[in-house]
Amino acid sequence: MPVVRRGVEHALIHGRRHILHNDQDALNLWLLHSGRVRPAAAGLNRFEAGRFLERGNWVRRVVTRSPRPDPAAALVHFVGPEKPWQPDCPRTEDVAEYRRHLAVTLRHVRRLGAFGAEPAGAW
């Protein structure tokens, strides 16, 4: 952990212009510059931008791809303080899709007899 801590601290200090969400962005910058990871293709590294477009046009200045949902994306990141399993998360197309998948997954888990904690606000 000391190596991670130093790397993230360096990213926070020297990569400030690239950091919108302190912890995750600093960790990503450190990993990228440390050579421990490689950038993923856009379809694997897409974040849900619909809620940010509701608050301003900054997304179009930062993200070069279309901010519209991409049904071909293999993975969608939900950035910022609101997460799709929280009831107060804005209902964008990506959030609605996440919640549909969550509902189906939880039904399968319940049928299997698995028992465990579910995310807050999960139906």
C-alpha positions in Angstrom: 0.0 0.0 0.0 2.8 2.5 0.6 3.7 2.3 -3.1 0.1 2.9 -4.1 -0.2 5.8 -1.7 3.0 7.5 -3.0 1.9 6.9 -6.6 -1.6 8.3 -6.1 -0.2 11.3 -4.1 2.2 12.1 -7.0 -0.8 11.9 -9.5 -2.9 14.2 -7.3 -0.1 16.8 -7.2 1.3 16.5 -10.8 -1.7 15.4 -12.8 -4.3 17.8 -11.4 -5.5 18.9 -14.8 -6.6 15.4 -15.6 -8.4 14.7 -12.3 -12.2 15.3 -12.0 -12.9 12.6 -9.4 -10.0 12.6 -7.0 -9.6 9.0 -5.8 -10.4 7.0 -9.0 -8.7 9.4 -11.4 -5.5 9.6 -9.3 -5.4 5.8 -9.1 -6.0 5.5 -12.8 -3.2 8.0 -13.6 -0.8 6.3 -11.3 -1.6 2.9 -12.8 -1.2 4.2 -16.4 2.1 6.0 -15.7 3.5 3.1 -13.6 3.3 0.8 -16.6 1.3 -1.7 -14.6 -1.8 -1.4 -16.9 -2.6 -0.6 -20.5 -5.4 1.6 -21.7 -8.5 -0.3 -22.7 -10.4 0.2 -25.9 -13.2 2.7 -25.8 -15.9 0.0 -25.7 -14.4 -1.3 -22.5 -13.6 2.0 -20.9 -16.8 4.0 -21.3 -18.5 6.0 -18.6 -22.1 7.0 -18.3 -22.3 10.7 -19.2 -26.0 11.3 -19.5 -26.5 12.9 -16.1 -23.5 15.2 -16.6 -25.0 16.5 -19.9 -28.1 17.5 -17.8 -25.8 19.8 -15.7 -23.7 21.3 -18.5 -21.8 20.8 -21.7 -18.3 20.2 -20.1 -18.6 16.5 -21.1 -18.3 17.4 -24.8 -15.1 19.2 -24.1 -13.5 16.3 -22.2 -14.8 13.2 -23.9 -14.2 12.8 -27.7 -16.7 10.0 -28.3 -20.4 10.5 -28.3 -21.8 10.8 -24.8 -24.9 8.9 -25.8 -25.3 5.3 -24.5 -23.5 2.7 -26.5 -25.3 -0.7 -26.5 -22.2 -2.4 -27.8 -20.1 -1.4 -24.8 -18.9 -4.3 -22.7 -18.5 -2.3 -19.5 -19.9 1.0 -18.3 -18.4 3.0 -15.4 -20.6 5.1 -13.3 -18.5 8.0 -12.1 -19.3 10.6 -9.5 -21.0 10.4 -6.1 -24.3 8.9 -7.4 -24.3 5.3 -8.2 -27.0 3.4 -10.2 -28.0 1.2 -7.2 -28.8 4.3 -5.2 -32.4 5.5 -5.4 -31.4 9.1 -5.8 -29.2 8.4 -8.9 -30.6 10.3 -12.0 -32.5 7.9 -14.2 -30.4 7.9 -17.4 -30.7 5.2 -20.1 -27.5 3.6 -18.7 -28.8 3.6 -15.1 -32.1 2.1 -16.2 -30.2 -0.7 -18.1 -28.0 -1.3 -15.0 -31.1 -1.6 -12.8 -32.7 -4.1 -15.2 -29.6 -6.3 -15.1 -29.4 -6.0 -11.3 -33.0 -7.1 -10.9 -32.5 -10.1 -13.2 -29.2 -11.0 -11.4 -30.8 -10.7 -7.9 -33.7 -13.0 -9.1 -31.2 -15.6 -10.1 -29.3 -15.3 -6.9 -32.5 -15.6 -4.8 -33.5 -18.7 -6.8 -30.2 -20.3 -6.1 -30.8 -19.8 -2.4 -27.8 -17.6 -1.9 -28.1 -15.2 1.0 -26.2 -12.0 1.4 -26.5 -8.2 1.6 -27.9 -6.4 -1.4 -27.0 -2.9 -2.4 -29.0 -0.1 -0.8 -32.1 0.7 -2.8 -32.0 -2.5 -4.8 -35.7 -3.3 -5.1 
